[in-house]
Amino acid sequence: MSSDATLSAQVDKLNLNQPSTETDASELVAVVDDLLNQLGTKFSTLSSELISKMDEMSRRLDNLEATIQAGSAQAASDGEE
């Protein structure tokens, strides 16, 4: 949440109702660049976390499938005896 507060502070600092000057325009570009960089970082982090969780889910499903197959094979061999 602190990054959200930082973004809000940057936007508030620009007060777009004032007459535009060269400095204001360069500040706006800097803020937009910063916002885009922060969004890119958040997206990359979220993507990595999502892929990690999907990999973990895949491993758990593979283990569950192996356990079910082992249980079915054990039940079949117990039934033959």
C-alpha positions in Angstrom: 0.0 0.0 0.0 2.9 2.4 0.6 3.7 2.5 -3.1 0.0 3.5 -3.7 0.5 6.4 -1.3 3.6 7.4 -3.1 1.8 7.4 -6.4 -1.0 9.4 -5.0 1.5 11.9 -3.6 3.2 12.3 -7.0 -0.1 12.9 -8.7 -1.1 15.4 -6.1 2.2 17.2 -6.4 1.5 18.0 -10.1 -1.9 19.8 -9.5 -2.9 19.8 -13.2 -5.2 22.8 -12.7 -2.3 25.2 -12.7 -1.0 26.8 -15.9 1.4 24.5 -17.7 5.1 25.3 -17.9 8.0 23.5 -19.3 8.9 22.3 -15.8 5.4 21.0 -15.2 5.5 19.1 -18.4 8.9 17.5 -17.6 7.6 16.7 -14.1 4.5 15.1 -15.6 6.7 13.0 -18.0 8.9 12.0 -15.0 5.8 11.0 -12.9 4.3 9.1 -15.8 7.6 7.3 -16.5 7.8 6.4 -12.8 4.2 5.2 -12.7 4.9 3.0 -15.8 8.0 1.6 -14.2 6.2 0.8 -11.0 3.4 -0.9 -12.9 5.9 -2.9 -14.9 7.6 -4.0 -11.7 4.3 -5.0 -10.1 3.2 -6.9 -13.2 6.5 -8.7 -13.4 6.3 -9.6 -9.7 2.7 -10.8 -10.0 3.5 -12.8 -13.1 6.4 -14.5 -11.3 4.2 -15.3 -8.3 1.4 -16.6 -10.5 3.8 -18.9 -12.4 5.3 -20.1 -9.1 1.9 -20.9 -7.7 0.9 -22.7 -10.9 4.1 -24.8 -10.8 3.4 -25.7 -7.2 -0.2 -26.6 -8.1 1.0 -28.8 -10.9 3.5 -30.6 -8.6 0.7 -31.2 -6.1 -1.7 -32.5 -8.7 1.1 -34.8 -10.1 1.6 -36.2 -6.5 -2.1 -36.6 -6.0 -2.4 -38.5 -9.3 0.5 -40.8 -8.4 -1.0 -41.5 -5.0 -4.4 -42.3 -6.6 -2.8 -44.6 -9.2 -0.7 -46.3 -6.5 -3.8 -46.8 -4.4 -5.7 -48.2 -7.3 -2.9 -50.6 -8.2 -2.7 -51.7 -4.5 -6.5 -52.2 -4.4 -6.3 -54.2 -7.6 -3.5 -56.4 -6.4 -5.3 -56.9 -3.0 -8.4 -58.0 -4.9 -6.5 -60.6 -6.9 -5.2 -62.3 -3.8 
